[in-house]
């Protein structure tokens, strides 16, 4: 049984579960995962220990749920760009602009997935696998869009796009965000051309 299935109560999401997930997401993103204990999340979410364990059998399940929620948010942004019916170059520009907007946002601390995988290097760990699943989906999506531009070179171009994104996410924590975003968007434009 995977961790999502174990954490699913089979009913509609509860306010307490949503509060736990939102609290954990904020803390995990700003302070890291391993440095934060379940007791702190329970206290800040204002739930009981029993409530926590009713929704998440363990911290690992909460971490996976946090990453799945982040994945769904990003999929929503990308799906909106694709569903708009834009030509592939415009859809890729929209995806890139959404990434740049994230980097420019208040409280930006890098990519939640790259941050998480740095704390969970074991490729067999459920958290690591959740990160890889998200990244594979993103690469596949960008590859599909690139196929609409340059079918013969779509895969390497998509890998280049993802690497540009990763670099921008890391550099956005260190340097002038506007400059990083301009450099990232320029690199994406070069790939599209």
Phi and psi restraints in degrees (value plus and minus 20) as a CYANA .aco file:
   2 UNK   PHI     -98.9   -58.9
   2 UNK   PSI     146.6   186.6
   3 UNK   PHI     -86.5   -46.5
   3 UNK   PSI     -49.5    -9.5
   4 UNK   PHI     -88.2   -48.2
   4 UNK   PSI     -62.3   -22.3
   5 UNK   PHI     -84.0   -44.0
   5 UNK   PSI     -58.9   -18.9
   6 UNK   PHI     -87.1   -47.1
   6 UNK   PSI     -51.0   -11.0
   7 UNK   PHI    -107.3   -67.3
   7 UNK   PSI     -25.4    14.6
   8 UNK   PHI    -108.4   -68.4
   8 UNK   PSI     104.6   144.6
   9 UNK   PHI    -103.7   -63.7
   9 UNK   PSI     -28.5    11.5
  10 UNK   PHI      61.1   101.1
  10 UNK   PSI     -17.1    22.9
  11 UNK   PHI    -139.2   -99.2
  11 UNK   PSI     156.5   196.5
  12 UNK   PHI     -84.1   -44.1
  12 UNK   PSI     131.8   171.8
  13 UNK   PHI     -78.0   -38.0
  13 UNK   PSI     118.8   158.8
  14 UNK   PHI    -114.2   -74.2
  14 UNK   PSI     139.4   179.4
  15 UNK   PHI     -81.3   -41.3
  15 UNK   PSI     -59.6   -19.6
  16 UNK   PHI     -84.0   -44.0
  16 UNK   PSI     -62.0   -22.0
  17 UNK   PHI     -83.5   -43.5
  17 UNK   PSI     -65.7   -25.7
  18 UNK   PHI     -80.1   -40.1
  18 UNK   PSI     -61.3   -21.3
  19 UNK   PHI     -85.6   -45.6
  19 UNK   PSI     -62.5   -22.5
  20 UNK   PHI     -80.1   -40.1
  20 UNK   PSI     -66.0   -26.0
  21 UNK   PHI     -86.4   -46.4
  21 UNK   PSI     -63.1   -23.1
  22 UNK   PHI     -84.5   -44.5
  22 UNK   PSI     -62.3   -22.3
  23 UNK   PHI     -83.1   -43.1
  23 UNK   PSI     -68.7   -28.7
  24 UNK   PHI     -81.5   -41.5
  24 UNK   PSI     -62.7   -22.7
  25 UNK   PHI     -78.5   -38.5
  25 UNK   PSI     -66.7   -26.7
  26 UNK   PHI     -82.7   -42.7
  26 UNK   PSI     -63.9   -23.9
  27 UNK   PHI     -92.0   -52.0
  27 UNK   PSI     -66.1   -26.1
  28 UNK   PHI     -79.4   -39.4
  28 UNK   PSI     -63.1   -23.1
  29 UNK   PHI     -87.8   -47.8
  29 UNK   PSI     -59.9   -19.9
  30 UNK   PHI    -106.7   -66.7
  30 UNK   PSI     -47.8    -7.8
  31 UNK   PHI    -143.1  -103.1
  31 UNK   PSI     -24.4    15.6
  32 UNK   PHI      77.1   117.1
  32 UNK   PSI     148.4   188.4
  33 UNK   PHI    -114.3   -74.3
  33 UNK   PSI     -72.9   -32.9
  34 UNK   PHI     -84.4   -44.4
  34 UNK   PSI     -47.5    -7.5
  35 UNK   PHI     -97.5   -57.5
  35 UNK   PSI     -27.7    12.3
  36 UNK   PHI    -132.2   -92.2
  36 UNK   PSI     106.7   146.7
  37 UNK   PHI    -112.8   -72.8
  37 UNK   PSI     140.8   180.8
  38 UNK   PHI     -79.4   -39.4
  38 UNK   PSI     -57.8   -17.8
  39 UNK   PHI     -78.5   -38.5
  39 UNK   PSI     -60.5   -20.5
  40 UNK   PHI     -86.4   -46.4
  40 UNK   PSI     -63.0   -23.0
  41 UNK   PHI     -83.0   -43.0
  41 UNK   PSI     -64.0   -24.0
  42 UNK   PHI     -79.8   -39.8
  42 UNK   PSI     -66.0   -26.0
  43 UNK   PHI     -84.4   -44.4
  43 UNK   PSI     -66.8   -26.8
  44 UNK   PHI     -91.6   -51.6
  44 UNK   PSI     -48.8    -8.8
  45 UNK   PHI    -102.4   -62.4
  45 UNK   PSI     -30.9     9.1
  46 UNK   PHI      37.9    77.9
  46 UNK   PSI      32.7    72.7
  47 UNK   PHI    -148.8  -108.8
  47 UNK   PSI     148.4   188.4
  48 UNK   PHI    -106.4   -66.4
  48 UNK   PSI     142.6   182.6
  49 UNK   PHI     -79.8   -39.8
  49 UNK   PSI     -60.8   -20.8
  50 UNK   PHI     -81.3   -41.3
  50 UNK   PSI     -59.6   -19.6
  51 UNK   PHI     -84.1   -44.1
  51 UNK   PSI     -63.8   -23.8
  52 UNK   PHI     -76.4   -36.4
  52 UNK   PSI     -72.5   -32.5
  53 UNK   PHI     -91.4   -51.4
  53 UNK   PSI     -39.9     0.1
  54 UNK   PHI     -88.6   -48.6
  54 UNK   PSI     -54.8   -14.8
  55 UNK   PHI    -113.5   -73.5
  55 UNK   PSI     -51.5   -11.5
  56 UNK   PHI    -156.3  -116.3
  56 UNK   PSI      88.6   128.6
  57 UNK   PHI     -77.3   -37.3
  57 UNK   PSI     -40.9    -0.9
  58 UNK   PHI    -185.6  -145.6
  58 UNK   PSI     152.6   192.6
  59 UNK   PHI     -79.9   -39.9
  59 UNK   PSI     -59.0   -19.0
  60 UNK   PHI     -76.9   -36.9
  60 UNK   PSI     -59.4   -19.4
  61 UNK   PHI     -85.0   -45.0
  61 UNK   PSI     -58.5   -18.5
  62 UNK   PHI     -86.0   -46.0
  62 UNK   PSI     -61.3   -21.3
  63 UNK   PHI     -83.1   -43.1
  63 UNK   PSI     -64.6   -24.6
  64 UNK   PHI     -82.7   -42.7
  64 UNK   PSI     -62.0   -22.0
  65 UNK   PHI     -83.0   -43.0
  65 UNK   PSI     -59.6   -19.6
  66 UNK   PHI     -78.8   -38.8
  66 UNK   PSI     -66.7   -26.7
  67 UNK   PHI     -88.3   -48.3
  67 UNK   PSI     -56.6   -16.6
  68 UNK   PHI     -86.0   -46.0
  68 UNK   PSI     -56.3   -16.3
  69 UNK   PHI     -87.0   -47.0
  69 UNK   PSI     -61.5   -21.5
  70 UNK   PHI     -83.3   -43.3
  70 UNK   PSI     -61.4   -21.4
  71 UNK   PHI     -79.7   -39.7
  71 UNK   PSI     -66.2   -26.2
  72 UNK   PHI     -83.5   -43.5
  72 UNK   PSI     -57.6   -17.6
  73 UNK   PHI     -84.3   -44.3
  73 UNK   PSI     -63.1   -23.1
  74 UNK   PHI     -89.1   -49.1
  74 UNK   PSI     -61.2   -21.2
  75 UNK   PHI     -79.2   -39.2
  75 UNK   PSI     -58.7   -18.7
  76 UNK   PHI     -81.3   -41.3
  76 UNK   PSI     -63.4   -23.4
  77 UNK   PHI     -83.1   -43.1
  77 UNK   PSI     -67.0   -27.0
  78 UNK   PHI     -87.8   -47.8
  78 UNK   PSI     -63.6   -23.6
  79 UNK   PHI     -80.8   -40.8
  79 UNK   PSI     -56.3   -16.3
  80 UNK   PHI     -83.5   -43.5
  80 UNK   PSI     -60.6   -20.6
  81 UNK   PHI     -86.1   -46.1
  81 UNK   PSI     -60.5   -20.5
  82 UNK   PHI     -93.0   -53.0
  82 UNK   PSI     -62.8   -22.8
  83 UNK   PHI     -88.3   -48.3
  83 UNK   PSI     -38.4     1.6
  84 UNK   PHI     -87.0   -47.0
  84 UNK   PSI     -29.4    10.6
  85 UNK   PHI      54.9    94.9
  85 UNK   PSI      -1.2    38.8
  86 UNK   PHI     -90.9   -50.9
  86 UNK   PSI     133.1   173.1
  87 UNK   PHI     -81.2   -41.2
  87 UNK   PSI     135.2   175.2
  88 UNK   PHI     -69.8   -29.8
  88 UNK   PSI     -65.1   -25.1
  89 UNK   PHI     -80.3   -40.3
  89 UNK   PSI     -60.1   -20.1
  90 UNK   PHI     -90.6   -50.6
  90 UNK   PSI     -57.0   -17.0
  91 UNK   PHI     -83.4   -43.4
  91 UNK   PSI     -62.9   -22.9
  92 UNK   PHI     -84.9   -44.9
  92 UNK   PSI     -58.8   -18.8
  93 UNK   PHI     -82.3   -42.3
  93 UNK   PSI     -60.5   -20.5
  94 UNK   PHI     -85.0   -45.0
  94 UNK   PSI     -61.0   -21.0
  95 UNK   PHI     -82.2   -42.2
  95 UNK   PSI     -66.3   -26.3
  96 UNK   PHI     -82.8   -42.8
  96 UNK   PSI     -59.7   -19.7
  97 UNK   PHI     -86.4   -46.4
  97 UNK   PSI     -56.9   -16.9
  98 UNK   PHI     -83.3   -43.3
  98 UNK   PSI     -59.0   -19.0
  99 UNK   PHI     -84.2   -44.2
  99 UNK   PSI     -65.3   -25.3
 100 UNK   PHI     -82.0   -42.0
 100 UNK   PSI     -60.3   -20.3
 101 UNK   PHI     -82.1   -42.1
 101 UNK   PSI     -58.5   -18.5
 102 UNK   PHI     -82.5   -42.5
 102 UNK   PSI     -62.3   -22.3
 103 UNK   PHI     -84.9   -44.9
 103 UNK   PSI     -56.7   -16.7
 104 UNK   PHI     -95.5   -55.5
 104 UNK   PSI     -33.4     6.6
 105 UNK   PHI     -89.2   -49.2
 105 UNK   PSI     131.4   171.4
 106 UNK   PHI     -82.3   -42.3
 106 UNK   PSI     115.4   155.4
 107 UNK   PHI      62.8   102.8
 107 UNK   PSI     -12.1    27.9
 108 UNK   PHI     -79.3   -39.3
 108 UNK   PSI     108.8   148.8
 109 UNK   PHI    -154.3  -114.3
 109 UNK   PSI      12.7    52.7
 110 UNK   PHI      74.6   114.6
 110 UNK   PSI    -190.7  -150.7
 111 UNK   PHI    -102.9   -62.9
 111 UNK   PSI     104.5   144.5
 112 UNK   PHI     -78.4   -38.4
 112 UNK   PSI     -54.3   -14.3
 113 UNK   PHI     -93.9   -53.9
 113 UNK   PSI     -64.7   -24.7
 114 UNK   PHI     -85.8   -45.8
 114 UNK   PSI     -57.9   -17.9
 115 UNK   PHI     -82.5   -42.5
 115 UNK   PSI     -63.7   -23.7
 116 UNK   PHI     -87.2   -47.2
 116 UNK   PSI     -63.3   -23.3
 117 UNK   PHI     -87.8   -47.8
 117 UNK   PSI     -46.0    -6.0
 118 UNK   PHI     -86.1   -46.1
 118 UNK   PSI     -47.9    -7.9
 119 UNK   PHI    -110.1   -70.1
 119 UNK   PSI     -35.0     5.0
 120 UNK   PHI    -149.9  -109.9
 120 UNK   PSI      54.2    94.2
 121 UNK   PHI     -95.2   -55.2
 121 UNK   PSI     -34.7     5.3
 122 UNK   PHI     -90.1   -50.1
 122 UNK   PSI      96.0   136.0
 123 UNK   PHI     -84.0   -44.0
 123 UNK   PSI     -34.8     5.2
 124 UNK   PHI    -111.8   -71.8
 124 UNK   PSI     -27.6    12.4
 125 UNK   PHI     -91.8   -51.8
 125 UNK   PSI     120.4   160.4
 126 UNK   PHI     -77.2   -37.2
 126 UNK   PSI     -54.2   -14.2
 127 UNK   PHI     -87.1   -47.1
 127 UNK   PSI     -65.5   -25.5
 128 UNK   PHI     -80.6   -40.6
 128 UNK   PSI     -63.3   -23.3
 129 UNK   PHI     -84.7   -44.7
 129 UNK   PSI     -56.8   -16.8
 130 UNK   PHI     -83.8   -43.8
 130 UNK   PSI     -59.5   -19.5
 131 UNK   PHI     -84.1   -44.1
 131 UNK   PSI     -67.4   -27.4
 132 UNK   PHI     -83.0   -43.0
 132 UNK   PSI     -58.1   -18.1
 133 UNK   PHI     -82.8   -42.8
 133 UNK   PSI     -62.9   -22.9
 134 UNK   PHI     -83.2   -43.2
 134 UNK   PSI     -66.8   -26.8
 135 UNK   PHI     -85.2   -45.2
 135 UNK   PSI     -56.3   -16.3
 136 UNK   PHI     -86.7   -46.7
 136 UNK   PSI     -62.5   -22.5
 137 UNK   PHI     -78.7   -38.7
 137 UNK   PSI     -66.1   -26.1
 138 UNK   PHI     -82.9   -42.9
 138 UNK   PSI     -66.2   -26.2
 139 UNK   PHI     -80.7   -40.7
 139 UNK   PSI     -64.9   -24.9
 140 UNK   PHI     -80.8   -40.8
 140 UNK   PSI     -61.2   -21.2
 141 UNK   PHI     -85.6   -45.6
 141 UNK   PSI     -65.6   -25.6
 142 UNK   PHI     -86.1   -46.1
 142 UNK   PSI     -57.5   -17.5
 143 UNK   PHI     -81.2   -41.2
 143 UNK   PSI     -63.6   -23.6
 144 UNK   PHI     -80.6   -40.6
 144 UNK   PSI     -63.5   -23.5
 145 UNK   PHI     -85.9   -45.9
 145 UNK   PSI     -61.1   -21.1
 146 UNK   PHI     -84.3   -44.3
 146 UNK   PSI     -51.0   -11.0
 147 UNK   PHI     -81.1   -41.1
 147 UNK   PSI     -51.5   -11.5
 148 UNK   PHI     -92.2   -52.2
 148 UNK   PSI     -30.8     9.2
 149 UNK   PHI    -127.6   -87.6
 149 UNK   PSI     -70.5   -30.5
 150 UNK   PHI    -163.5  -123.5
 150 UNK   PSI      62.4   102.4
 151 UNK   PHI     -72.5   -32.5
 151 UNK   PSI     -59.8   -19.8
 152 UNK   PHI     -89.1   -49.1
 152 UNK   PSI     -51.9   -11.9
 153 UNK   PHI    -134.4   -94.4
 153 UNK   PSI       2.3    42.3
 154 UNK   PHI     -82.9   -42.9
 154 UNK   PSI     -65.4   -25.4
 155 UNK   PHI     -84.5   -44.5
 155 UNK   PSI     -70.6   -30.6
 156 UNK   PHI     -83.7   -43.7
 156 UNK   PSI     -55.0   -15.0
 157 UNK   PHI     -85.5   -45.5
 157 UNK   PSI     -60.0   -20.0
 158 UNK   PHI     -85.3   -45.3
 158 UNK   PSI     -62.4   -22.4
 159 UNK   PHI     -80.9   -40.9
 159 UNK   PSI     -58.7   -18.7
 160 UNK   PHI     -84.8   -44.8
 160 UNK   PSI     -63.1   -23.1
 161 UNK   PHI     -77.4   -37.4
 161 UNK   PSI     -67.9   -27.9
 162 UNK   PHI     -83.2   -43.2
 162 UNK   PSI     -59.8   -19.8
 163 UNK   PHI     -86.9   -46.9
 163 UNK   PSI     -58.9   -18.9
 164 UNK   PHI     -80.0   -40.0
 164 UNK   PSI     -62.5   -22.5
 165 UNK   PHI     -82.0   -42.0
 165 UNK   PSI     -67.4   -27.4
 166 UNK   PHI     -79.6   -39.6
 166 UNK   PSI     -64.5   -24.5
 167 UNK   PHI     -83.0   -43.0
 167 UNK   PSI     -61.5   -21.5
 168 UNK   PHI     -85.7   -45.7
 168 UNK   PSI     -59.1   -19.1
 169 UNK   PHI     -84.2   -44.2
 169 UNK   PSI     -60.7   -20.7
 170 UNK   PHI     -91.6   -51.6
 170 UNK   PSI     -66.5   -26.5
 171 UNK   PHI     -88.4   -48.4
 171 UNK   PSI     -48.2    -8.2
 172 UNK   PHI     -83.1   -43.1
 172 UNK   PSI     -37.9     2.1
 173 UNK   PHI    -106.9   -66.9
 173 UNK   PSI     -35.0     5.0
 174 UNK   PHI    -132.5   -92.5
 174 UNK   PSI     -52.0   -12.0
 175 UNK   PHI    -146.8  -106.8
 175 UNK   PSI    -197.8  -157.8
 176 UNK   PHI     -77.8   -37.8
 176 UNK   PSI      96.8   136.8
 177 UNK   PHI     -82.7   -42.7
 177 UNK   PSI     -58.4   -18.4
 178 UNK   PHI     -83.3   -43.3
 178 UNK   PSI     -62.5   -22.5
 179 UNK   PHI     -85.3   -45.3
 179 UNK   PSI     -62.3   -22.3
 180 UNK   PHI     -81.4   -41.4
 180 UNK   PSI     -66.2   -26.2
 181 UNK   PHI     -84.0   -44.0
 181 UNK   PSI     -61.6   -21.6
 182 UNK   PHI     -82.3   -42.3
 182 UNK   PSI     -61.7   -21.7
 183 UNK   PHI     -85.3   -45.3
 183 UNK   PSI     -64.5   -24.5
 184 UNK   PHI     -80.2   -40.2
 184 UNK   PSI     -70.3   -30.3
 185 UNK   PHI     -84.5   -44.5
 185 UNK   PSI     -54.8   -14.8
 186 UNK   PHI     -84.8   -44.8
 186 UNK   PSI     -62.0   -22.0
 187 UNK   PHI     -83.5   -43.5
 187 UNK   PSI     -61.3   -21.3
 188 UNK   PHI     -84.5   -44.5
 188 UNK   PSI     -61.2   -21.2
 189 UNK   PHI     -80.7   -40.7
 189 UNK   PSI     -60.4   -20.4
 190 UNK   PHI     -82.2   -42.2
 190 UNK   PSI     -58.1   -18.1
 191 UNK   PHI     -86.8   -46.8
 191 UNK   PSI     -59.2   -19.2
 192 UNK   PHI     -87.3   -47.3
 192 UNK   PSI     -56.9   -16.9
